[in-house]
Amino acid sequence: MALAVGCTTTHESYDKKGNEALLIECGAALSQSVCHDRAKAECPKGYKVLSEHRGLNRQEIKVRCKGK
């Protein structure tokens, strides 16, 4: 039996000060670690979590990559 759990997407975004950031959205059925794994892939030099939100249909984290 196959189970559809969702996917992750990444969008360019900005923090409150106007600095570049990434908004990573994950399916609500996925573990929060999936969002963090995507952040690690997008930010190979590391990242700082700016915000985390979990809703009924999705969860998201906003991060700023280090070393950009």
N, CA, C and O atoms as a GROMACS GRO file, in nm:
protein
  272
    1MET      N    1   0.084  -0.117   0.000
    1MET     CA    2   0.000   0.000   0.000
    1MET      C    3   0.089   0.124   0.000
    1MET      O    4   0.178   0.136   0.084
    2ALA      N    5   0.065   0.215  -0.092
    2ALA     CA    6   0.143   0.340  -0.100
    2ALA      C    7   0.077   0.447  -0.015
    2ALA      O    8  -0.045   0.452  -0.002
    3LEU      N    9   0.160   0.531   0.042
    3LEU     CA   10   0.110   0.639   0.127
    3LEU      C   11   0.167   0.770   0.075
    3LEU      O   12   0.289   0.786   0.069
    4ALA      N   13   0.082   0.862   0.039
    4ALA     CA   14   0.127   0.993  -0.007
    4ALA      C   15   0.150   1.081   0.115
    4ALA      O   16   0.057   1.108   0.191
    5VAL      N   17   0.274   1.125   0.134
    5VAL     CA   18   0.305   1.202   0.253
    5VAL      C   19   0.338   1.347   0.223
    5VAL      O   20   0.356   1.425   0.317
    6GLY      N   21   0.345   1.386   0.101
    6GLY     CA   22   0.376   1.525   0.070
    6GLY      C   23   0.518   1.542   0.021
    6GLY      O   24   0.590   1.444   0.002
    7CYS      N   25   0.558   1.665   0.002
    7CYS     CA   26   0.691   1.693  -0.048
    7CYS      C   27   0.739   1.824   0.014
    7CYS      O   28   0.670   1.886   0.094
    8THR      N   29   0.860   1.864  -0.023
    8THR     CA   30   0.913   1.991   0.026
    8THR      C   31   0.932   2.086  -0.092
    8THR      O   32   0.965   2.043  -0.203
    9THR      N   33   0.911   2.213  -0.067
    9THR     CA   34   0.938   2.316  -0.167
    9THR      C   35   1.015   2.428  -0.098
    9THR      O   36   1.004   2.450   0.022
   10THR      N   37   1.093   2.498  -0.179
   10THR     CA   38   1.172   2.609  -0.127
   10THR      C   39   1.142   2.734  -0.207
   10THR      O   40   1.138   2.731  -0.330
   11HIS      N   41   1.122   2.845  -0.137
   11HIS     CA   42   1.095   2.973  -0.201
   11HIS      C   43   1.191   3.078  -0.145
   11HIS      O   44   1.224   3.075  -0.026
   12GLU      N   45   1.234   3.169  -0.229
   12GLU     CA   46   1.313   3.281  -0.179
   12GLU      C   47   1.222   3.370  -0.097
   12GLU      O   48   1.105   3.389  -0.131
   13SER      N   49   1.276   3.424   0.011
   13SER     CA   50   1.198   3.506   0.102
   13SER      C   51   1.292   3.609   0.164
   13SER      O   52   1.408   3.620   0.124
   14TYR      N   53   1.241   3.684   0.261
   14TYR     CA   54   1.320   3.784   0.332
   14TYR      C   55   1.285   3.782   0.479
   14TYR      O   56   1.173   3.749   0.517
   15ASP      N   57   1.383   3.816   0.561
   15ASP     CA   58   1.355   3.826   0.704
   15ASP      C   59   1.298   3.964   0.735
   15ASP      O   60   1.276   4.044   0.644
   16LYS      N   61   1.275   3.993   0.861
   16LYS     CA   62   1.213   4.119   0.902
   16LYS      C   63   1.298   4.241   0.868
   16LYS      O   64   1.246   4.352   0.855
   17LYS      N   65   1.430   4.221   0.854
   17LYS     CA   66   1.521   4.331   0.822
   17LYS      C   67   1.546   4.345   0.672
   17LYS      O   68   1.623   4.431   0.630
   18GLY      N   69   1.482   4.260   0.591
   18GLY     CA   70   1.499   4.267   0.446
   18GLY      C   71   1.614   4.184   0.392
   18GLY      O   72   1.646   4.194   0.273
   19ASN      N   73   1.676   4.102   0.477
   19ASN     CA   74   1.784   4.014   0.432
   19ASN      C   75   1.727   3.890   0.364
   19ASN      O   76   1.617   3.845   0.397
   20GLU      N   77   1.802   3.836   0.269
   20GLU     CA   78   1.757   3.716   0.199
   20GLU      C   79   1.740   3.599   0.295
   20GLU      O   80   1.818   3.581   0.388
   21ALA      N   81   1.637   3.521   0.270
   21ALA     CA   82   1.608   3.402   0.350
   21ALA      C   83   1.543   3.299   0.258
   21ALA      O   84   1.512   3.330   0.142
   22LEU      N   85   1.523   3.180   0.309
   22LEU     CA   86   1.453   3.075   0.236
   22LEU      C   87   1.333   3.029   0.318
   22LEU      O   88   1.344   3.009   0.439
   23LEU      N   89   1.221   3.012   0.252
   23LEU     CA   90   1.102   2.956   0.314
   23LEU      C   91   1.088   2.814   0.262
   23LEU      O   92   1.070   2.793   0.143
   24ILE      N   93   1.097   2.717   0.351
   24ILE     CA   94   1.090   2.576   0.314
   24ILE      C   95   0.958   2.521   0.367
   24ILE      O   96   0.932   2.523   0.487
   25GLU      N   97   0.875   2.472   0.274
   25GLU     CA   98   0.744   2.416   0.310
   25GLU      C   99   0.749   2.265   0.296
   25GLU      O  100   0.803   2.212   0.199
   26CYS      N  101   0.692   2.197   0.394
   26CYS     CA  102   0.687   2.051   0.395
   26CYS      C  103   0.544   2.006   0.420
   26CYS      O  104   0.466   2.077   0.483
   27GLY      N  105   0.510   1.891   0.370
   27GLY     CA  106   0.378   1.835   0.395
   27GLY      C  107   0.357   1.812   0.544
   27GLY      O  108   0.452   1.778   0.615
   28ALA      N  109   0.236   1.829   0.590
   28ALA     CA  110   0.206   1.815   0.732
   28ALA      C  111   0.230   1.674   0.784
   28ALA      O  112   0.256   1.654   0.902
   29ALA      N  113   0.222   1.574   0.694
   29ALA     CA  114   0.242   1.436   0.736
   29ALA      C  115   0.389   1.400   0.754
   29ALA      O  116   0.422   1.293   0.805
   30LEU      N  117   0.479   1.489   0.712
   30LEU     CA  118   0.622   1.463   0.721
   30LEU      C  119   0.676   1.506   0.856
   30LEU      O  120   0.618   1.592   0.923
   31SER      N  121   0.786   1.448   0.895
   31SER     CA  122   0.855   1.488   1.016
   31SER      C  123   0.917   1.626   0.995
   31SER      O  124   0.956   1.660   0.883
   32GLN      N  125   0.927   1.704   1.101
   32GLN     CA  126   0.991   1.836   1.092
   32GLN      C  127   1.135   1.821   1.046
   32GLN      O  128   1.190   1.914   0.986
   33SER      N  129   1.197   1.707   1.072
   33SER     CA  130   1.336   1.685   1.031
   33SER      C  131   1.351   1.687   0.879
   33SER      O  132   1.459   1.716   0.829
   34VAL      N  133   1.244   1.657   0.806
   34VAL     CA  134   1.249   1.662   0.660
   34VAL      C  135   1.271   1.807   0.614
   34VAL      O  136   1.348   1.831   0.522
   35CYS      N  137   1.205   1.902   0.678
   35CYS     CA  138   1.227   2.043   0.647
   35CYS      C  139   1.371   2.081   0.676
   35CYS      O  140   1.434   2.153   0.598
   36HIS      N  141   1.424   2.034   0.788
   36HIS     CA  142   1.561   2.067   0.824
   36HIS      C  143   1.661   2.000   0.731
   36HIS      O  144   1.766   2.057   0.701
   37ASP      N  145   1.630   1.879   0.685
   37ASP     CA  146   1.717   1.814   0.587
   37ASP      C  147   1.722   1.895   0.458
   37ASP      O  148   1.828   1.908   0.397
   38ARG      N  149   1.609   1.950   0.416
   38ARG     CA  150   1.605   2.034   0.296
   38ARG      C  151   1.687   2.161   0.318
   38ARG      O  152   1.757   2.206   0.228
   39ALA      N  153   1.678   2.220   0.438
   39ALA     CA  154   1.756   2.340   0.469
   39ALA      C  155   1.905   2.308   0.462
   39ALA      O  156   1.983   2.390   0.412
   40LYS      N  157   1.945   2.192   0.512
   40LYS     CA  158   2.087   2.152   0.505
   40LYS      C  159   2.132   2.139   0.361
   40LYS      O  160   2.244   2.176   0.327
   41ALA      N  161   2.046   2.086   0.276
   41ALA     CA  162   2.080   2.070   0.134
   41ALA      C  163   2.090   2.206   0.064
   41ALA      O  164   2.176   2.225  -0.021
   42GLU      N  165   2.003   2.299   0.100
   42GLU     CA  166   2.001   2.432   0.038
   42GLU      C  167   2.113   2.520   0.092
   42GLU      O  168   2.158   2.612   0.023
   43CYS      N  169   2.157   2.494   0.214
   43CYS     CA  170   2.257   2.578   0.281
   43CYS      C  171   2.375   2.491   0.328
   43CYS      O  172   2.385   2.460   0.446
   44PRO      N  173   2.463   2.452   0.236
   44PRO     CA  174   2.572   2.361   0.272
   44PRO      C  175   2.668   2.415   0.379
   44PRO      O  176   2.737   2.336   0.443
   45LYS      N  177   2.673   2.547   0.400
   45LYS     CA  178   2.761   2.605   0.502
   45LYS      C  179   2.688   2.624   0.634
   45LYS      O  180   2.743   2.682   0.728
   46GLY      N  181   2.564   2.577   0.642
   46GLY     CA  182   2.485   2.589   0.763
   46GLY      C  183   2.375   2.693   0.748
   46GLY      O  184   2.372   2.766   0.649
   47TYR      N  185   2.286   2.699   0.845
   47TYR     CA  186   2.174   2.792   0.840
   47TYR      C  187   2.128   2.827   0.980
   47TYR      O  188   2.155   2.757   1.077
   48LYS      N  189   2.056   2.939   0.987
   48LYS     CA  190   1.995   2.984   1.112
   48LYS      C  191   1.844   2.980   1.092
   48LYS      O  192   1.793   3.034   0.994
   49VAL      N  193   1.772   2.918   1.184
   49VAL     CA  194   1.626   2.912   1.177
   49VAL      C  195   1.570   3.046   1.223
   49VAL      O  196   1.598   3.090   1.335
   50LEU      N  197   1.491   3.110   1.138
   50LEU     CA  198   1.428   3.238   1.172
   50LEU      C  199   1.289   3.218   1.228
   50LEU      O  200   1.245   3.292   1.316
   51SER      N  201   1.217   3.116   1.178
   51SER     CA  202   1.083   3.086   1.229
   51SER      C  203   1.044   2.945   1.189
   51SER      O  204   1.095   2.890   1.092
   52GLU      N  205   0.951   2.888   1.265
   52GLU     CA  206   0.895   2.755   1.236
   52GLU      C  207   0.745   2.761   1.262
   52GLU      O  208   0.701   2.815   1.364
   53HIS      N  209   0.668   2.707   1.170
   53HIS     CA  210   0.523   2.702   1.186
   53HIS      C  211   0.472   2.566   1.141
   53HIS      O  212   0.520   2.509   1.043
   54ARG      N  213   0.374   2.516   1.213
   54ARG     CA  214   0.310   2.390   1.176
   54ARG      C  215   0.161   2.413   1.168
   54ARG      O  216   0.100   2.459   1.265
   55GLY      N  217   0.102   2.382   1.053
   55GLY     CA  218  -0.042   2.397   1.035
   55GLY      C  219  -0.106   2.263   1.005
   55GLY      O  220  -0.041   2.159   1.013
   56LEU      N  221  -0.233   2.265   0.971
   56LEU     CA  222  -0.304   2.141   0.941
   56LEU      C  223  -0.258   2.077   0.811
   56LEU      O  224  -0.248   1.954   0.803
   57ASN      N  225  -0.229   2.157   0.709
   57ASN     CA  226  -0.194   2.105   0.578
   57ASN      C  227  -0.046   2.110   0.546
   57ASN      O  228  -0.001   2.042   0.454
   58ARG      N  229   0.029   2.189   0.619
   58ARG     CA  230   0.172   2.201   0.590
   58ARG      C  231   0.245   2.255   0.711
   58ARG      O  232   0.185   2.306   0.806
   59GLN      N  233   0.374   2.241   0.706
   59GLN     CA  234   0.461   2.302   0.805
   59GLN      C  235   0.569   2.376   0.727
   59GLN      O  236   0.599   2.342   0.613
   60GLU      N  237   0.626   2.475   0.789
   60GLU     CA  238   0.728   2.552   0.719
   60GLU      C  239   0.831   2.604   0.816
   60GLU      O  240   0.804   2.627   0.934
   61ILE      N  241   0.952   2.622   0.762
   61ILE     CA  242   1.057   2.689   0.836
   61ILE      C  243   1.116   2.796   0.747
   61ILE      O  244   1.129   2.778   0.626
   62LYS      N  245   1.152   2.907   0.807
   62LYS     CA  246   1.222   3.014   0.735
   62LYS      C  247   1.363   3.015   0.790
   62LYS      O  248   1.384   3.022   0.911
   63VAL      N  249   1.461   3.009   0.698
   63VAL     CA  250   1.600   3.003   0.738
   63VAL      C  251   1.683   3.105   0.662
   63VAL      O  252   1.646   3.150   0.554
   64ARG      N  253   1.797   3.141   0.721
   64ARG     CA  254   1.896   3.224   0.652
   64ARG      C  255   2.022   3.139   0.641
   64ARG      O  256   2.073   3.091   0.742
   65CYS      N  257   2.071   3.121   0.520
   65CYS     CA  258   2.193   3.044   0.498
   65CYS      C  259   2.314   3.120   0.550
   65CYS      O  260   2.321   3.243   0.537
   66LYS      N  261   2.407   3.050   0.607
   66LYS     CA  262   2.534   3.110   0.652
   66LYS      C  263   2.632   3.111   0.535
   66LYS      O  264   2.628   3.024   0.449
   67GLY      N  265   2.718   3.210   0.534
   67GLY     CA  266   2.823   3.214   0.434
   67GLY      C  267   2.781   3.262   0.297
   67GLY      O  268   2.850   3.235   0.199
   68LYS      N  269   2.669   3.333   0.287
   68LYS     CA  270   2.627   3.386   0.157
   68LYS      C  271   2.667   3.530   0.146
   68LYS      O  272   2.641   3.594   0.045
   0.00000   0.00000   0.00000
